[in-house]
Amino acid sequence: MRKPVMAGNWKMNKTRDEALEFIYAVSDKLPSVNQLDSIICAPAIILRDLVKRQGSNLKIGAQNVHFAESGAYTGEISPAMLSTTGVEYVIIGHSERRAYFNETDETVNLKIKAALAHQLKPIVCCGESLEERETNKTHEVLDRQISKALEGIDKEDLSNIIIAYEPIWAIGTGKVASAEMADEACGYIRSLVKKQYCPACAEEIRILYGGSVSTKSVSELMAQPNIDGGLVGGASLNSESFIELCNKAI
């Protein structure tokens, strides 16, 4: 069985003091790491503070990484820098990064390779826009994004990769894809991994759903056969709702 995942993406929220208050509030209330991978992906400036206080049942991740080892990239953070903070995960290819910071399928692929080279576990995002969904291009978009993201990635590295299906039209809008709709898309992603690699690889890889996931919708989503967890935005900012999400996930 695939171990479920509940990953919070704080985006550009929380000061250091607010983040530490959250960590102290959840540290002894999360399910065992043997039952669930509970992850908080926080702003880079507070990652080390959180890693030092994360406790045994919570993992910390970053929200972005550059693909270069070092260089003249003002404001960017290299995979080596992230690795020294002690984080375990990093979000790559979030739709907001693609839309606002010109990330492409090609740079997503480079970032995945750079992260893996430094023992960081990528949470790779994919998903279609509302226009693409309404014109029946969801599969076409996922096919392009997944095939390019995993291009040149060894089969042995797939166990360290998590894929997050996040339909752009559902992120931060309050709109949630129906559980069946989300499962169909996650199932299609699983079929793409099977086609690109092997049936066992497709069964092993963990696929999350993201897009206005809440304490009300999480149980139905988690009941679906192809959904292994959630990548959660707003609902992960509150310690009580994050605890509830994690407990409902198992």
KASUL-V459500 format. One record per pair of residues at least 24 apart in sequence whose C-alpha atoms are under 10 Angstrom apart, sorted by the first residue. I is the first residue (numbers start at 1). J is the second residue. D is the distance in whole Angstrom. If there is no record, write none. Layout:
BEGIN
[[I | J | D] [I | J | D]]
END
This chain:
BEGIN
[[1 | 203 | 9] [1 | 204 | 8] [1 | 228 | 10] [2 | 36 | 10] [2 | 203 | 8] [2 | 204 | 7] [2 | 205 | 8] [2 | 206 | 7] [2 | 207 | 10] [2 | 227 | 10] [2 | 228 | 7] [2 | 229 | 10] [3 | 33 | 9] [3 | 34 | 8] [3 | 35 | 7] [3 | 36 | 6] [3 | 37 | 7] [3 | 204 | 10] [3 | 206 | 8] [3 | 228 | 7] [3 | 229 | 9] [3 | 250 | 9] [4 | 34 | 10] [4 | 35 | 7] [4 | 36 | 5] [4 | 37 | 6] [4 | 38 | 9] [4 | 206 | 8] [4 | 207 | 9] [4 | 208 | 9] [4 | 222 | 9] [4 | 227 | 9] [4 | 228 | 5] [4 | 229 | 5] [4 | 230 | 9] [4 | 246 | 9] [4 | 249 | 7] [4 | 250 | 7] [5 | 33 | 10] [5 | 35 | 9] [5 | 36 | 6] [5 | 37 | 5] [5 | 38 | 6] [5 | 39 | 8] [5 | 162 | 9] [5 | 206 | 8] [5 | 207 | 9] [5 | 208 | 7] [5 | 222 | 10] [5 | 227 | 10] [5 | 228 | 6] [5 | 229 | 5] [5 | 230 | 6] [5 | 231 | 8] [5 | 246 | 8] [5 | 249 | 8] [5 | 250 | 9] [6 | 36 | 7] [6 | 37 | 6] [6 | 38 | 5] [6 | 39 | 6] [6 | 40 | 9] [6 | 208 | 8] [6 | 209 | 10] [6 | 218 | 10] [6 | 228 | 9] [6 | 229 | 5] [6 | 230 | 5] [6 | 231 | 6] [6 | 232 | 7] [6 | 236 | 9] [6 | 242 | 9] [6 | 243 | 10] [6 | 245 | 7] [6 | 246 | 6] [6 | 247 | 9] [6 | 248 | 10] [6 | 249 | 7] [6 | 250 | 10] [7 | 37 | 8] [7 | 38 | 6] [7 | 39 | 4] [7 | 40 | 6] [7 | 41 | 7] [7 | 58 | 10] [7 | 59 | 9] [7 | 60 | 9] [7 | 61 | 9] [7 | 89 | 10] [7 | 91 | 10] [7 | 123 | 9] [7 | 164 | 10] [7 | 208 | 9] [7 | 210 | 9] [7 | 229 | 8] [7 | 230 | 6] [7 | 231 | 5] [7 | 232 | 6] [7 | 233 | 9] [7 | 236 | 8] [7 | 242 | 9] [7 | 245 | 10] [7 | 246 | 9] [8 | 38 | 8] [8 | 39 | 6] [8 | 40 | 5] [8 | 41 | 6] [8 | 42 | 8] [8 | 60 | 9] [8 | 61 | 9] [8 | 210 | 10] [8 | 230 | 8] [8 | 231 | 6] [8 | 232 | 5] [8 | 233 | 6] [8 | 234 | 8] [8 | 235 | 8] [8 | 236 | 5] [8 | 237 | 8] [8 | 242 | 8] [8 | 245 | 10] [9 | 39 | 9] [9 | 40 | 6] [9 | 41 | 5] [9 | 42 | 7] [9 | 43 | 9] [9 | 61 | 9] [9 | 62 | 9] [9 | 63 | 7] [9 | 91 | 8] [9 | 210 | 10] [9 | 231 | 7] [9 | 232 | 6] [9 | 233 | 5] [9 | 234 | 8] [9 | 235 | 9] [9 | 236 | 7] [9 | 237 | 8] [10 | 40 | 7] [10 | 41 | 6] [10 | 42 | 5] [10 | 43 | 7] [10 | 62 | 10] [10 | 63 | 8] [10 | 232 | 8] [10 | 233 | 6] [10 | 234 | 7] [10 | 235 | 9] [10 | 236 | 7] [10 | 237 | 6] [10 | 238 | 10] [11 | 41 | 8] [11 | 42 | 7] [11 | 43 | 7] [11 | 62 | 10] [11 | 63 | 7] [11 | 96 | 10] [11 | 233 | 7] [11 | 234 | 9] [11 | 237 | 10] [12 | 42 | 8] [12 | 43 | 6] [12 | 44 | 10] [12 | 63 | 10] [13 | 42 | 8] [13 | 43 | 8] [13 | 234 | 10] [13 | 237 | 8] [14 | 42 | 9] [14 | 43 | 8] [14 | 46 | 9] [14 | 237 | 8] [15 | 43 | 9] [15 | 45 | 9] [15 | 46 | 8] [16 | 43 | 10] [16 | 45 | 8] [16 | 46 | 6] [16 | 47 | 9] [16 | 49 | 8] [16 | 50 | 9] [17 | 46 | 10] [17 | 49 | 10] [18 | 237 | 10] [19 | 43 | 10] [19 | 46 | 8] [19 | 47 | 10] [19 | 49 | 9] [19 | 50 | 8] [19 | 237 | 9] [19 | 239 | 10] [20 | 46 | 9] [20 | 49 | 8] [20 | 50 | 7] [20 | 53 | 8] [20 | 54 | 9] [21 | 239 | 9] [22 | 50 | 10] [22 | 236 | 10] [22 | 237 | 8] [22 | 238 | 8] [22 | 239 | 6] [22 | 240 | 9] [22 | 242 | 10] [23 | 50 | 7] [23 | 51 | 10] [23 | 53 | 7] [23 | 54 | 7] [23 | 55 | 9] [23 | 58 | 9] [23 | 239 | 8] [24 | 50 | 10] [24 | 53 | 8] [24 | 54 | 8] [24 | 55 | 9] [24 | 239 | 9] [25 | 238 | 10] [25 | 239 | 6] [25 | 240 | 8] [25 | 243 | 9] [26 | 54 | 9] [26 | 55 | 9] [26 | 57 | 9] [26 | 58 | 9] [26 | 238 | 10] [26 | 239 | 6] [26 | 240 | 8] [26 | 242 | 8] [26 | 243 | 7] [27 | 53 | 8] [27 | 54 | 7] [27 | 55 | 6] [27 | 56 | 8] [27 | 57 | 7] [27 | 58 | 7] [27 | 239 | 10] [27 | 243 | 9] [28 | 55 | 8] [28 | 56 | 9] [28 | 57 | 8] [28 | 58 | 9] [28 | 243 | 10] [29 | 57 | 9] [29 | 239 | 10] [29 | 240 | 9] [29 | 243 | 7] [29 | 244 | 9] [29 | 246 | 9] [29 | 247 | 9] [30 | 55 | 10] [30 | 56 | 10] [30 | 57 | 6] [30 | 58 | 8] [30 | 242 | 9] [30 | 243 | 6] [30 | 244 | 9] [30 | 245 | 10] [30 | 246 | 7] [30 | 247 | 7] [31 | 57 | 7] [31 | 58 | 9] [31 | 243 | 9] [31 | 246 | 7] [31 | 247 | 6] [31 | 248 | 10] [31 | 249 | 9] [31 | 250 | 8] [32 | 56 | 8] [32 | 57 | 6] [32 | 58 | 9] [32 | 247 | 10] [33 | 57 | 5] [33 | 58 | 7] [33 | 59 | 9] [35 | 246 | 10] [35 | 247 | 10] [35 | 249 | 9] [35 | 250 | 7] [36 | 229 | 9] [36 | 246 | 8] [36 | 247 | 9] [36 | 249 | 8] [36 | 250 | 7] [37 | 229 | 9] [37 | 246 | 9] [37 | 249 | 10] [38 | 229 | 10] [38 | 242 | 9] [38 | 243 | 9] [38 | 245 | 10] [38 | 246 | 7] [38 | 247 | 10] [38 | 249 | 10] [39 | 88 | 9] [39 | 89 | 8] [39 | 231 | 9] [39 | 236 | 10] [39 | 246 | 10] [40 | 87 | 10] [40 | 89 | 9] [40 | 90 | 10] [40 | 231 | 10] [40 | 232 | 9] [40 | 236 | 8] [40 | 237 | 9] [40 | 242 | 10] [41 | 87 | 9] [41 | 88 | 10] [41 | 89 | 8] [41 | 90 | 7] [41 | 91 | 8] [41 | 231 | 10] [41 | 232 | 10] [41 | 233 | 10] [41 | 236 | 10] [42 | 90 | 10] [42 | 91 | 10] [44 | 77 | 8] [44 | 82 | 8] [44 | 85 | 9] [46 | 85 | 10] [47 | 82 | 9] [47 | 85 | 7] [47 | 86 | 8] [47 | 87 | 7] [48 | 82 | 9] [48 | 84 | 9] [48 | 85 | 5] [48 | 86 | 7] [48 | 87 | 8] [49 | 85 | 9] [50 | 85 | 10] [50 | 86 | 10] [50 | 87 | 9] [51 | 85 | 7] [51 | 86 | 6] [51 | 87 | 7] [51 | 88 | 9] [52 | 85 | 9] [52 | 86 | 8] [52 | 87 | 10] [59 | 86 | 10] [59 | 87 | 7] [59 | 88 | 7] [59 | 89 | 8] [60 | 85 | 10] [60 | 86 | 8] [60 | 87 | 5] [60 | 88 | 6] [60 | 89 | 7] [60 | 90 | 9] [61 | 85 | 10] [61 | 86 | 9] [61 | 87 | 5] [61 | 88 | 6] [61 | 89 | 4] [61 | 90 | 5] [61 | 91 | 7] [61 | 120 | 9] [61 | 121 | 9] [61 | 122 | 9] [61 | 123 | 9] [62 | 87 | 7] [62 | 88 | 8] [62 | 89 | 6] [62 | 90 | 4] [62 | 91 | 6] [62 | 92 | 9] [62 | 120 | 10] [62 | 122 | 9] [62 | 123 | 10] [63 | 89 | 9] [63 | 90 | 6] [63 | 91 | 5] [63 | 92 | 7] [63 | 93 | 9] [63 | 94 | 9] [63 | 97 | 10] [63 | 122 | 10] [63 | 123 | 9] [64 | 89 | 10] [64 | 90 | 6] [64 | 91 | 6] [64 | 92 | 6] [64 | 93 | 8] [64 | 94 | 9] [64 | 97 | 8] [64 | 111 | 9] [64 | 115 | 10] [64 | 122 | 10] [64 | 123 | 10] [65 | 90 | 7] [65 | 91 | 8] [65 | 92 | 7] [65 | 93 | 10] [65 | 108 | 10] [65 | 111 | 7] [65 | 112 | 9] [65 | 114 | 9] [65 | 115 | 8] [65 | 122 | 10] [66 | 92 | 10] [66 | 107 | 9] [66 | 108 | 10] [66 | 110 | 9] [66 | 111 | 6] [66 | 112 | 10] [66 | 114 | 8] [66 | 115 | 9] [67 | 107 | 8] [67 | 108 | 9] [67 | 109 | 9] [67 | 110 | 6] [67 | 111 | 5] [67 | 112 | 8] [67 | 113 | 8] [67 | 114 | 5] [67 | 115 | 8] [68 | 110 | 9] [68 | 111 | 8] [68 | 114 | 7] [69 | 114 | 8] [78 | 111 | 10] [78 | 114 | 9] [78 | 115 | 9] [78 | 118 | 10] [79 | 111 | 9] [79 | 112 | 10] [79 | 113 | 10] [79 | 114 | 6] [79 | 115 | 6] [79 | 116 | 9] [79 | 117 | 8] [79 | 118 | 6] [79 | 119 | 9] [79 | 120 | 8] [80 | 114 | 9] [80 | 115 | 9] [80 | 117 | 9] [80 | 118 | 6] [80 | 119 | 10] [80 | 120 | 10] [81 | 118 | 10] [82 | 115 | 9] [82 | 118 | 9] [82 | 120 | 8] [83 | 115 | 9] [83 | 118 | 6] [83 | 119 | 7] [83 | 120 | 7] [84 | 118 | 10] [86 | 120 | 9] [87 | 119 | 10] [87 | 120 | 8] [87 | 121 | 9] [88 | 115 | 10] [88 | 118 | 10] [88 | 119 | 8] [88 | 120 | 5] [88 | 121 | 6] [88 | 122 | 9] [89 | 115 | 9] [89 | 116 | 10] [89 | 119 | 9] [89 | 120 | 5] [89 | 121 | 5] [89 | 122 | 6] [89 | 123 | 7] [89 | 160 | 9] [89 | 161 | 9] [89 | 162 | 9] [90 | 115 | 8] [90 | 120 | 7] [90 | 121 | 6] [90 | 122 | 5] [90 | 123 | 6] [90 | 124 | 8] [90 | 161 | 10] [90 | 162 | 10] [91 | 115 | 10] [91 | 121 | 9] [91 | 122 | 6] [91 | 123 | 5] [91 | 124 | 6] [91 | 125 | 7] [91 | 162 | 9] [91 | 163 | 10] [91 | 164 | 9] [91 | 231 | 10] [92 | 121 | 10] [92 | 122 | 6] [92 | 123 | 6] [92 | 124 | 5] [92 | 125 | 6] [92 | 126 | 9] [92 | 149 | 10] [92 | 163 | 10] [92 | 164 | 10] [93 | 122 | 10] [93 | 123 | 8] [93 | 124 | 6] [93 | 125 | 5] [93 | 126 | 7] [93 | 145 | 10] [93 | 149 | 9] [93 | 164 | 10] [94 | 123 | 9] [94 | 124 | 7] [94 | 125 | 5] [94 | 126 | 7] [94 | 127 | 9] [94 | 164 | 9] [94 | 165 | 10] [94 | 166 | 8] [94 | 168 | 9] [95 | 125 | 7] [95 | 126 | 7] [95 | 127 | 8] [95 | 128 | 9] [95 | 129 | 9] [95 | 166 | 8] [95 | 167 | 9] [95 | 168 | 7] [95 | 171 | 9] [96 | 168 | 9] [96 | 171 | 9] [104 | 145 | 9] [104 | 148 | 10] [104 | 149 | 10] [105 | 144 | 8] [105 | 145 | 6] [105 | 146 | 9] [105 | 147 | 9] [105 | 148 | 6] [105 | 149 | 6] [105 | 150 | 10] [106 | 145 | 9] [106 | 148 | 7] [106 | 149 | 7] [106 | 151 | 9] [107 | 148 | 10] [107 | 149 | 9] [108 | 145 | 9] [108 | 148 | 8] [108 | 149 | 6] [108 | 150 | 9] [109 | 145 | 9] [109 | 146 | 9] [109 | 147 | 10] [109 | 148 | 7] [109 | 149 | 4] [109 | 150 | 7] [109 | 151 | 7] [109 | 152 | 9] [109 | 153 | 9] [110 | 149 | 8] [110 | 150 | 10] [110 | 151 | 9] [110 | 152 | 10] [111 | 149 | 9] [112 | 149 | 8] [112 | 150 | 8] [112 | 151 | 10] [112 | 153 | 8] [112 | 161 | 9] [113 | 149 | 9] [113 | 150 | 9] [113 | 151 | 10] [113 | 152 | 8] [113 | 153 | 7] [113 | 154 | 10] [113 | 157 | 10] [116 | 153 | 9] [116 | 157 | 8] [116 | 158 | 10] [116 | 160 | 8] [116 | 161 | 9] [117 | 157 | 10] [119 | 160 | 9] [120 | 160 | 8] [120 | 161 | 9] [121 | 157 | 9] [121 | 158 | 10] [121 | 159 | 9] [121 | 160 | 5] [121 | 161 | 6] [121 | 162 | 8] [122 | 158 | 10] [122 | 160 | 7] [122 | 161 | 5] [122 | 162 | 6] [122 | 163 | 8] [123 | 160 | 9] [123 | 161 | 6] [123 | 162 | 5] [123 | 163 | 6] [123 | 164 | 7] [123 | 206 | 10] [123 | 207 | 9] [123 | 208 | 9] [123 | 231 | 9] [124 | 149 | 8] [124 | 150 | 10] [124 | 161 | 7] [124 | 162 | 6] [124 | 163 | 5] [124 | 164 | 6] [124 | 165 | 8] [124 | 207 | 9] [124 | 208 | 10] [125 | 149 | 9] [125 | 162 | 9] [125 | 163 | 6] [125 | 164 | 5] [125 | 165 | 6] [125 | 166 | 7] [125 | 167 | 10] [125 | 207 | 10] [125 | 208 | 9] [125 | 209 | 10] [125 | 210 | 9] [125 | 231 | 9] [126 | 163 | 8] [126 | 164 | 6] [126 | 165 | 5] [126 | 166 | 6] [126 | 167 | 7] [126 | 168 | 9] [126 | 189 | 10] [126 | 209 | 10] [126 | 210 | 10] [127 | 164 | 8] [127 | 165 | 6] [127 | 166 | 5] [127 | 167 | 4] [127 | 168 | 6] [127 | 169 | 9] [127 | 170 | 10] [127 | 185 | 9] [127 | 209 | 10] [127 | 210 | 9] [127 | 211 | 10] [128 | 165 | 9] [128 | 166 | 8] [128 | 167 | 5] [128 | 168 | 6] [128 | 169 | 8] [128 | 170 | 10] [129 | 166 | 10] [129 | 167 | 6] [129 | 168 | 5] [129 | 169 | 6] [129 | 170 | 9] [130 | 167 | 8] [130 | 168 | 7] [130 | 169 | 5] [130 | 170 | 9] [131 | 168 | 10] [131 | 169 | 9] [132 | 167 | 10] [132 | 168 | 10] [132 | 169 | 10] [133 | 167 | 9] [133 | 168 | 10] [133 | 169 | 9] [138 | 167 | 9] [138 | 185 | 8] [138 | 188 | 10] [139 | 185 | 8] [139 | 188 | 7] [139 | 189 | 9] [139 | 192 | 10] [142 | 185 | 8] [142 | 186 | 10] [142 | 188 | 8] [142 | 189 | 7] [142 | 192 | 9] [143 | 188 | 9] [143 | 189 | 8] [143 | 191 | 10] [143 | 192 | 7] [143 | 193 | 10] [145 | 189 | 10] [146 | 189 | 7] [146 | 190 | 10] [146 | 192 | 7] [146 | 193 | 8] [146 | 196 | 9] [147 | 189 | 10] [147 | 192 | 8] [147 | 193 | 8] [147 | 195 | 10] [147 | 196 | 7] [150 | 193 | 9] [150 | 196 | 9] [150 | 197 | 10] [151 | 196 | 9] [153 | 197 | 10] [154 | 197 | 9] [155 | 196 | 9] [155 | 197 | 7] [155 | 198 | 9] [155 | 201 | 7] [156 | 201 | 9] [158 | 193 | 9] [158 | 197 | 9] [158 | 201 | 7] [158 | 202 | 9] [158 | 204 | 8] [158 | 205 | 7] [158 | 206 | 9] [159 | 201 | 8] [159 | 204 | 7] [159 | 205 | 6] [159 | 206 | 8] [160 | 205 | 8] [160 | 206 | 9] [161 | 205 | 7] [161 | 206 | 8] [161 | 207 | 9] [162 | 205 | 7] [162 | 206 | 5] [162 | 207 | 6] [162 | 208 | 8] [162 | 228 | 10] [163 | 189 | 9] [163 | 190 | 10] [163 | 205 | 8] [163 | 206 | 6] [163 | 207 | 5] [163 | 208 | 6] [163 | 209 | 9] [163 | 228 | 10] [163 | 231 | 10] [164 | 189 | 10] [164 | 206 | 8] [164 | 207 | 6] [164 | 208 | 4] [164 | 209 | 6] [164 | 210 | 7] [164 | 211 | 10] [164 | 227 | 9] [164 | 228 | 10] [164 | 229 | 9] [164 | 230 | 8] [164 | 231 | 7] [165 | 189 | 8] [165 | 207 | 7] [165 | 208 | 6] [165 | 209 | 5] [165 | 210 | 6] [165 | 211 | 8] [165 | 227 | 9] [165 | 230 | 9] [165 | 231 | 9] [166 | 208 | 8] [166 | 209 | 6] [166 | 210 | 5] [166 | 211 | 6] [166 | 212 | 9] [166 | 230 | 10] [166 | 231 | 8] [166 | 232 | 10] [167 | 209 | 9] [167 | 210 | 7] [167 | 211 | 7] [167 | 212 | 10] [168 | 210 | 9] [168 | 211 | 7] [169 | 211 | 8] [169 | 212 | 10] [170 | 210 | 8] [170 | 211 | 5] [170 | 212 | 6] [170 | 213 | 9] [171 | 210 | 7] [171 | 211 | 4] [171 | 212 | 6] [171 | 213 | 9] [171 | 232 | 9] [171 | 233 | 8] [171 | 234 | 10] [172 | 210 | 10] [172 | 211 | 7] [172 | 212 | 6] [172 | 213 | 9] [172 | 232 | 10] [172 | 233 | 7] [172 | 234 | 7] [173 | 211 | 8] [173 | 212 | 7] [174 | 211 | 8] [174 | 212 | 5] [174 | 213 | 8] [174 | 214 | 9] [174 | 234 | 10] [175 | 211 | 7] [175 | 212 | 6] [175 | 213 | 9] [176 | 209 | 10] [176 | 210 | 9] [176 | 211 | 6] [176 | 212 | 6] [176 | 213 | 7] [176 | 214 | 9] [176 | 217 | 8] [177 | 209 | 9] [177 | 210 | 9] [177 | 211 | 8] [177 | 212 | 9] [177 | 213 | 9] [177 | 217 | 10] [177 | 221 | 9] [178 | 217 | 9] [178 | 220 | 9] [178 | 221 | 8] [179 | 209 | 9] [179 | 217 | 8] [179 | 218 | 9] [179 | 219 | 10] [179 | 220 | 6] [179 | 221 | 5] [179 | 222 | 9] [179 | 223 | 9] [179 | 224 | 7] [179 | 227 | 9] [180 | 220 | 9] [180 | 221 | 8] [180 | 224 | 8] [180 | 225 | 10] [181 | 221 | 10] [182 | 208 | 9] [182 | 209 | 7] [182 | 210 | 9] [182 | 211 | 10] [182 | 221 | 8] [182 | 224 | 9] [182 | 226 | 9] [182 | 227 | 8] [183 | 207 | 10] [183 | 208 | 10] [183 | 209 | 8] [183 | 221 | 8] [183 | 222 | 9] [183 | 223 | 10] [183 | 224 | 6] [183 | 225 | 7] [183 | 226 | 6] [183 | 227 | 6] [183 | 228 | 10] [184 | 224 | 9] [184 | 225 | 10] [184 | 226 | 8] [184 | 227 | 9] [185 | 209 | 9] [185 | 226 | 9] [185 | 227 | 9] [186 | 224 | 10] [186 | 225 | 9] [186 | 226 | 6] [186 | 227 | 6] [186 | 228 | 9] [187 | 224 | 10] [187 | 225 | 8] [187 | 226 | 5] [187 | 227 | 8] [188 | 226 | 9] [189 | 226 | 9] [190 | 226 | 8] [207 | 231 | 10] [208 | 232 | 10] [213 | 245 | 9] [214 | 241 | 8] [214 | 242 | 9] [214 | 244 | 10] [214 | 245 | 7] [215 | 241 | 7] [215 | 242 | 8] [215 | 243 | 10] [215 | 244 | 7] [215 | 245 | 6] [215 | 246 | 9] [215 | 247 | 10] [215 | 248 | 8] [215 | 249 | 10] [216 | 244 | 10] [216 | 245 | 9] [216 | 248 | 10] [217 | 245 | 10] [218 | 244 | 10] [218 | 245 | 7] [218 | 246 | 9] [218 | 248 | 7] [218 | 249 | 7] [219 | 245 | 9] [219 | 247 | 10] [219 | 248 | 6] [219 | 249 | 7] [219 | 250 | 9] [220 | 248 | 10] [220 | 249 | 10] [221 | 249 | 9] [222 | 248 | 8] [222 | 249 | 6] [222 | 250 | 8] [223 | 249 | 9] [223 | 250 | 10]]
END
